[in-house]
Amino acid sequence: MRRLSSMRARLTLLVVAVVALPVLTLAALLPGLIRDQLLTQARQRAEHAVSGGECAGHLAGIADPQGNLPETLQYTKSCAGFGENVEFAVPAGPPRTVRLNPGPDRLLTLWPFADQPESRLIRVLPGNRYTPLPPGEHLSLEWAQRILDRWTLGLLAGVPLLLALAGWLTWLALGRMLRPVARIRAELADITATDLGRRVPEPARQDEIHQLARTVNATLTRLDQAVIAQRRFVADAAHELRGPIAALRGELELATTHPGQADWPEVVRLALTDTVRLQDLAADLLLLAQLDNPGPATGAEIDLGNLIGEHLAARELPAHLQRSAQLPKLPVVVPGRAAALTRLLGNLLDNAERHADRYVEVRLGTEDGHAVLEVLDDGPGIPLMDRGRIFEPFARLDDARARADGGTGLGLAIARQIAEHHGGRIWAGRGPGARFRVQLPLARQDTPLPAATVFRG
């Protein structure tokens, strides 16, 4: 729950930060905008107060260099005239009305509005007359300052409250959104290997959390199936191992109970047979476990035609069987490991020779950019309902394909794993007897093969 709360807190802080950026920017700019608006209104009121005839009022000294508002708004009234430029000085003293001095220096002496210890030169248009506001007549800016203060106080109090409200609403919304995730996590924590049949609750709303719950349940289903298959495999392996071990023990116990009556050469032969069966079974189990690791096979480019020909030439054929091979003259090259592909072919031939009546046939061709290997026999065949189950470990069919016919029960399962490991697949097809087809991706093909070597069905 700590990780969930941490994610919830991080998302809340992120939302507050996103909201705070524009809010604080607006809070910083808003007092200045309000101040400018208030001064504009003050100017309009002042100019309206001094306007008259063809003269227009102009403000003088509204704000100091720091931008603070003065206590009063002082302004003058100017009327445009004609003539040369005139300079006039503003010495300290009480305000009074002055006019242009018509002297040769064209200077105008003007008393200042406020208490200023020094005089200053001001350049004005020729022929202008400046009339200072009479003493006691001024426009106060206290109303503007009060409005500005109220806005500032409102921003100082409102911005933190707004950010706190945004954080609180986000925290509640995230808590409601993540509540199904907490239930899924709690249910997953309670599920163990002994009760994989349980599933996490799926929210009614069709959103991402609903998809997450469905994905988790699908994963639990696959895991449950894998565990069931693993338990069945372990039980079957134990059963297969128990048979030769029990037979070996019984033979040795019987021989040691009556040592004088025992046929020791026969005892040794039977014990050796059971030992070889145990060895083969252990080797197949180890190989199947190794092939269970997913991933494409890496290796050289293998010419399947040469591989099949060499394997058939070195393989002994039971006396009651005939064997034929239909191989193309041109190379059929696939990527992979020669030893693994030889094992695949050998397992299919072992199965065919074990159940064939008179003949076994091997075919090789191409189809849609894949190499196609077929192994056929004239035995009892495989029922349609069992053509998928036959590739499971220790899967045995009744009657003709019973355990008494030999084999470890892992040959076809290993063949399937090798085919999938090489990027291909294997399946049981239609035929008078058993017909196994293996499809592997081609590495290259120098020339298209004759149509007679392309098999379908």
C-alpha positions in Angstrom: 0.0 0.0 0.0 3.0 2.3 0.5 3.9 2.2 -3.1 0.3 3.0 -4.1 0.1 5.9 -1.7 3.4 7.2 -3.0 2.2 7.2 -6.6 -1.0 8.9 -5.4 1.0 11.5 -3.6 3.3 12.1 -6.6 0.4 12.5 -9.0 -1.3 14.9 -6.6 1.8 17.0 -6.3 2.2 17.0 -10.1 -1.4 18.3 -10.6 -0.9 21.0 -7.9 2.3 22.1 -9.6 0.6 22.2 -13.0 -2.2 24.3 -11.5 0.1 26.5 -9.5 2.2 27.6 -12.5 -0.5 29.6 -14.3 -2.2 30.7 -11.1 0.9 32.1 -9.6 1.8 33.8 -12.9 -1.6 35.4 -13.0 -1.4 36.4 -9.3 2.0 38.1 -10.0 0.7 40.0 -13.1 -2.8 40.8 -11.8 -1.9 43.6 -9.3 0.0 45.5 -12.0 -2.8 45.2 -14.4 -5.3 46.4 -11.8 -3.0 49.3 -10.9 -2.7 50.3 -14.6 -6.5 50.2 -15.0 -7.1 52.3 -11.9 -4.6 54.9 -13.0 -6.2 55.0 -16.4 -9.5 55.7 -14.7 -7.9 58.4 -12.5 -6.4 60.1 -15.6 -9.8 60.1 -17.3 -11.4 61.6 -14.2 -8.7 64.3 -13.8 -8.7 65.3 -17.4 -12.4 65.5 -17.3 -12.1 67.8 -14.3 -9.8 70.3 -16.0 -11.0 70.1 -19.6 -12.5 73.2 -21.1 -12.9 74.7 -24.5 -10.0 73.8 -26.7 -7.7 72.9 -23.9 -6.9 69.4 -22.7 -5.7 68.3 -19.3 -2.4 66.4 -18.8 -1.4 64.5 -15.7 1.8 65.4 -13.8 3.7 63.1 -11.4 1.2 60.3 -10.7 3.7 57.6 -9.5 7.2 57.7 -8.1 10.1 55.7 -9.8 9.2 52.7 -7.6 5.7 52.5 -9.0 3.9 53.4 -5.8 0.7 55.4 -6.0 0.8 58.9 -4.4 -1.7 60.1 -1.8 -3.2 62.7 -4.2 -3.4 63.1 -8.0 -2.0 66.4 -9.1 -2.6 67.7 -12.6 -2.4 70.9 -14.7 -4.3 72.4 -17.6 -2.4 73.3 -20.7 -3.6 75.1 -23.8 -1.8 74.8 -27.1 -0.4 78.0 -28.7 2.0 79.1 -31.4 5.5 80.5 -31.4 9.0 79.4 -30.6 10.1 76.8 -28.0 10.2 78.2 -24.5 12.0 76.9 -21.5 11.0 77.7 -18.0 12.3 76.9 -14.5 10.3 75.5 -11.6 11.7 76.9 -8.3 10.5 75.9 -4.8 7.6 77.8 -3.4 3.8 77.9 -3.1 1.7 77.1 -6.2 0.3 80.0 -8.2 -0.8 80.8 -11.7 1.9 82.0 -14.1 2.0 83.0 -17.7 4.6 83.0 -20.4 7.2 85.7 -20.0 7.5 87.6 -23.3 11.1 88.6 -22.6 13.9 87.9 -25.0 15.0 84.7 -23.0 11.7 83.1 -23.5 11.8 81.7 -20.0 8.7 81.0 -17.9 9.0 80.8 -14.1 6.6 78.4 -12.5 6.0 77.5 -8.9 5.9 73.8 -8.3 2.8 71.8 -7.2 4.4 70.1 -4.2 7.2 70.9 -1.9 10.4 70.5 -4.0 13.6 72.1 -2.7 15.2 72.5 -6.2 14.2 74.1 -9.4 14.1 72.3 -12.8 13.9 73.3 -16.4 11.0 72.2 -18.5 10.7 72.6 -22.3 7.2 73.5 -23.4 5.5 74.3 -26.7 5.8 78.0 -27.7 2.8 80.1 -26.6 1.6 77.6 -24.0 0.0 78.6 -20.8 0.2 76.4 -17.7 -2.3 76.8 -14.9 -1.5 74.9 -11.7 -4.4 73.5 -9.7 -5.4 75.9 -7.0 -4.4 75.0 -3.4 -6.8 72.5 -1.8 -8.3 71.3 -5.1 -6.9 67.8 -5.8 -8.2 64.3 -6.7 -7.5 61.7 -4.1 -6.3 58.2 -5.1 -7.2 56.6 -1.8 -10.1 54.8 -3.4 -7.7 53.3 -6.0 -5.2 52.2 -3.3 -8.0 50.6 -1.3 -9.2 48.6 -4.3 -5.6 47.5 -5.0 -5.0 46.5 -1.4 -8.2 44.4 -1.4 -7.2 42.6 -4.6 -3.7 41.9 -3.2 -5.1 40.6 0.0 -7.6 38.4 -1.9 -4.8 36.9 -4.0 -2.6 36.2 -1.0 -5.5 34.4 0.7 -7.1 32.9 -2.4 -4.1 31.4 -4.2 -3.2 29.0 -1.4 -6.8 28.0 -0.9 -7.2 27.3 -4.6 -4.1 25.2 -4.7 -5.2 23.3 -1.5 -8.6 22.7 -3.1 -7.0 21.4 -6.3 -4.7 19.1 -4.3 -7.6 17.8 -2.2 -9.9 17.1 -5.1 -7.1 15.4 -7.0 -6.2 13.2 -4.0 -9.9 12.1 -3.7 -10.2 11.4 -7.4 -7.0 9.4 -7.5 -8.0 7.4 -4.5 -11.3 6.5 -6.2 -9.5 5.6 -9.4 -6.9 3.5 -7.8 -9.2 1.7 -5.4 -9.8 -1.2 -7.9 -6.0 -1.5 -8.3 -5.7 -1.9 -4.5 -8.4 -4.7 -4.6 -6.5 -6.4 -7.5 -3.2 -6.2 -5.6 -4.8 -7.6 -2.4 -6.4 -10.5 -4.3 -3.2 -11.3 -6.1 -1.3 -11.3 -2.7 -3.8 -13.9 -1.4 -3.5 -16.2 -4.5 -0.9 -18.9 -4.0 0.2 -21.9 -6.1 -2.5 -24.0 -4.4 -5.5 -21.9 -5.4 -4.7 -20.6 -8.9 -8.3 -21.0 -9.8 -9.2 -17.7 -8.1 -9.5 -14.6 -10.2 -9.2 -10.9 -9.4 -12.3 -8.7 -9.6 -12.9 -6.9 -12.9 -14.4 -3.4 -12.6 -17.6 -2.8 -14.5 -16.3 0.4 -16.2 -14.6 -0.4 -19.5 -11.3 1.5 -18.9 -7.6 0.8 -18.5 -8.0 -0.8 -15.1 -10.7 -3.1 -16.4 -8.2 -4.2 -19.2 -5.5 -4.6 -16.5 -7.8 -6.9 -14.5 -8.7 -8.9 -17.6 -5.0 -9.3 -18.5 -4.2 -10.4 -14.9 -7.0 -13.0 -15.0 -5.8 -14.3 -18.4 -2.3 -14.6 -17.0 -3.6 -16.5 -14.0 -5.5 -18.8 -16.4 -2.4 -19.6 -18.3 -0.4 -20.0 -15.1 -3.1 -22.3 -13.8 -3.0 -24.4 -16.9 0.8 -24.5 -16.9 0.9 -25.7 -13.3 -1.8 -28.3 -14.0 0.3 -29.5 -17.0 3.5 -29.5 -14.9 1.8 -31.6 -12.2 0.5 -34.0 -14.8 3.9 -34.2 -16.3 5.6 -34.9 -13.0 2.9 -37.6 -12.2 3.4 -39.2 -15.6 7.2 -39.1 -15.3 7.0 -40.7 -11.9 4.7 -43.4 -13.2 7.0 -44.1 -16.2 10.0 -44.3 -14.0 8.2 -46.5 -11.5 7.7 -49.3 -14.0 11.3 -50.1 -15.0 12.5 -49.5 -11.5 9.9 -51.9 -10.1 10.8 -54.5 -12.8 14.5 -54.1 -12.1 14.0 -54.5 -8.4 11.7 -57.5 -8.7 14.1 -59.3 -11.0 17.1 -58.7 -8.7 15.1 -59.6 -5.6 13.9 -62.9 -7.2 17.4 -63.8 -8.3 19.0 -63.1 -4.9 16.2 -65.0 -3.1 17.0 -68.2 -5.0 20.5 -67.6 -6.3 21.1 -71.3 -7.2 18.0 -71.5 -9.4 18.4 -68.1 -11.1 19.4 -67.8 -14.7 22.0 -65.1 -14.2 22.7 -64.3 -17.8 18.9 -63.7 -18.3 18.7 -61.6 -15.1 21.6 -59.4 -16.3 20.0 -59.1 -19.7 16.6 -58.0 -18.2 18.3 -55.7 -15.8 20.3 -54.1 -18.6 17.1 -53.6 -20.6 15.4 -51.9 -17.8 18.5 -49.8 -17.1 18.6 -48.7 -20.7 15.0 -47.8 -20.6 15.6 -45.7 -17.5 18.5 -44.0 -19.1 16.5 -43.2 -22.3 13.7 -41.8 -20.2 16.0 -39.6 -18.1 17.7 -38.4 -21.2 14.4 -37.5 -22.9 13.2 -35.7 -19.7 16.4 -33.7 -19.6 16.1 -32.8 -23.3 12.4 -31.8 -23.0 13.3 -29.5 -20.1 16.1 -27.9 -22.1 13.8 -27.4 -25.1 11.2 -25.8 -22.8 13.2 -22.6 -22.8 11.7 -20.4 -25.5 13.7 -18.7 -28.1 14.8 -19.2 -31.7 17.4 -21.9 -32.4 20.8 -20.6 -33.6 23.2 -22.5 -35.8 24.3 -23.2 -39.3 22.3 -23.6 -42.5 21.3 -27.2 -42.8 20.4 -29.0 -46.1 17.5 -31.2 -45.0 17.8 -33.4 -48.0 21.4 -34.4 -47.1 20.5 -34.7 -43.4 17.6 -37.1 -44.1 19.7 -39.2 -46.6 22.6 -39.6 -44.2 20.3 -40.5 -41.3 18.4 -43.1 -43.3 21.6 -44.6 -44.6 22.9 -45.1 -41.1 19.6 -46.2 -39.5 18.8 -49.9 -39.1 15.4 -51.0 -40.5 13.3 -53.7 -38.8 13.1 -56.8 -40.9 9.4 -56.7 -41.5 9.3 -53.2 -42.8 10.1 -51.5 -46.1 11.2 -47.9 -46.2 11.2 -45.3 -49.1 12.3 -41.7 -49.3 11.2 -39.0 -51.8 13.8 -36.3 -51.7 14.4 -33.3 -54.1 17.6 -33.1 -56.0 18.0 -29.4 -55.2 19.0 -28.3 -51.7 16.3 -27.5 -49.2 18.1 -25.3 -46.6 16.8 -24.3 -43.2 18.6 -22.6 -40.3 19.1 -24.6 -37.2 21.1 -27.3 -35.4 21.8 -30.5 -37.2 21.7 -32.6 -34.0 18.3 -31.3 -33.0 16.8 -31.8 -36.5 18.3 -35.3 -36.6 16.6 -36.0 -33.3 13.3 -34.7 -34.6 13.5 -37.0 -37.7 14.6 -39.9 -35.5 11.7 -39.6 -33.1 9.2 -39.5 -36.0 10.8 -42.5 -37.6 10.8 -44.4 -34.2 7.1 -43.7 -33.9 6.4 -44.8 -37.5 8.5 -48.0 -37.3 6.9 -48.9 -34.0 3.3 -48.8 -35.4 3.7 -49.5 -39.1 2.5 -52.8 -40.6 4.7 -53.0 -43.8 6.2 -49.7 -44.8 7.4 -46.3 -43.8 7.8 -43.4 -46.1 9.7 -40.1 -45.8 9.0 -37.1 -48.1 10.6 -33.6 -48.3 9.4 -30.6 -50.3 8.6 -26.9 -50.0 5.4 -25.0 -49.5 4.9 -21.2 -49.2 8.5 -20.4 -48.3 8.8 -23.3 -45.9 10.4 -26.7 -46.0 7.8 -29.5 -45.4 8.9 -32.9 -44.0 6.5 -35.8 -44.0 6.8 -39.2 -42.3 4.0 -41.7 -43.1 3.3 -45.3 -42.1 0.5 -47.8 -42.8 -0.3 -48.5 -39.2 -3.7 -48.0 -37.4 -3.4 -44.2 -37.7 -4.4 -41.5 -35.2 -8.0 -40.7 -34.5 -9.0 -37.1 -35.3 -9.8 -36.3 -31.7 -6.4 -37.4 -30.5 -4.3 -35.6 -33.2 -3.6 -32.6 -30.9 -3.2 -34.6 -27.6 -0.6 -37.0 -29.2 2.1 -34.3 -28.9 1.7 -34.0 -25.1 4.3 -35.6 -22.8 3.4 -39.3 -22.0 0.3 -39.2 -24.2 -0.5 -42.7 -25.2 -3.4 -44.0 -27.3 -5.1 -47.3 -26.5 -4.6 -50.6 -28.2 -2.0 -50.4 -31.0 -0.2 -47.5 -29.4 -0.1 -48.9 -25.8 2.9 -48.7 -23.5 3.8 -52.3 -24.3 4.9 -51.2 -27.7 7.9 -49.5 -26.2 9.1 -45.9 -26.3 9.3 -43.4 -23.5 6.1 -41.5 -24.4 8.2 -38.3 -25.0 9.2 -38.7 -28.6 6.5 -36.6 -30.2 6.5 -34.0 -27.4 10.3 -33.6 -28.1 9.7 -33.4 -31.8 7.1 -30.6 -31.3 9.5 -28.6 -29.1 12.3 -28.9 -31.6 10.1 -27.8 -34.5 8.8 -24.8 -32.5 12.3 -24.0 -31.4 13.3 -23.7 -35.0 10.4 -21.4 -35.8 8.2 -24.1 -37.3 5.4 -26.4 -36.3 4.3 -30.0 -36.4 0.9 -31.6 -36.8 -0.7 -34.9 -37.6 -2.4 -35.0 -41.0 -4.8 -37.2 -42.9 -3.6 -40.5 -44.2 -4.3 -44.2 -44.4 -2.0 -44.6 -41.3 -0.2 -42.0 -39.3 1.0 -39.0 -41.2 3.2 -36.4 -39.5 4.0 -33.1 -41.2 6.8 -30.7 -40.1 7.0 -27.2 -41.5 10.2 -25.2 -41.1 11.1 -21.8 -42.5 13.6 -21.8 -45.4 16.9 -20.1 -45.1 17.4 -20.0 -48.9 16.5 -22.0 -52.0 18.6 -21.8 -55.1 16.0 -22.9 -57.6 12.3 -23.6 -57.3 11.6 -27.2 -56.6 9.6 -29.4 -59.0 5.9 -29.4 -58.3 6.0 -33.1 -57.5 7.9 -32.3 -54.3 5.2 -29.9 -52.9 2.9 -31.8 -50.6 -0.6 -30.7 -49.5 -3.3 -32.3 -47.3 
